[in-house]
């Protein structure tokens, strides 16, 4: 095998590797998009839950007074 054939084979390998990396890039970008959407949905749900809990905690609680005689304290 001459130098030219070795160079052509090398460049073909580089071209193949570039194609594989482009495919990996597309898969990674798609996974990043899915995870970003999942994260945003989780944060939104958490915020709704926290807001709901704060509304419950901030709601006035009925006051209850107990009349305790001095001897029972």
N, C-alpha and C positions, 0 to 999 in steps of 0.2 A: 504494500500500500504506500503510495507516494504521499508527499506533503500536501498536495492539493486535496486528495481524497480524505486525508486525516482532518484537514481544515473544514472541508464540507461536512464530514460526519460530526465534528465538534459543533459547527454552527447549527446543524440539524438538531442536535441535542439541546443546544441553548434555546432554539425555537420551541421545541417540545416543552422544555421547562417553563418558558414564558407562558405557554398555553395553560399548563397545569396551574401556575401561579395565578393567572387571570381567573380560572375557574374557582380556585380557593378563595380569591378575593370576593367574588360574587357570593359564595356561600357564607363567608364571614360577614359581609355587609348585610345579607339577609338575616343572619342570626342576630347581629347587632340591632337591626330594626325590630325584630321580634322581642328581644330582651328589653329594648327601650320602651316599647309599647306596654309590655308586661309590667315594667317598673312604674311607668306613669299611671297605669290602671291601679296598681297596688297602692301607690301614694294617694291617689284620689279617693280610693275606698277607705284608706286609713284616715284621711282628713275628714271624710263624711262621718265616720264612726266617732272620731274624737270630737267633732262639732256636736254630734248628737248627744254624746256623754256630757259635754260641757253644758248643753241646754238643760239636761236633766239635773245636773249638779247645781246649776244656777237658779233653777226653779225654786220658788219659795217653799220651804217645808213647813207644814203646819206645826205650830208650836203646841206643845203639850205640857201642861203644868200639873205637877203632882202635889197634892196637899199632904205633907208628911207632918205628923205630930212630933213634938220635941222628943218624946220618949222613943220613937222609932228610928231616929237618926243614927 
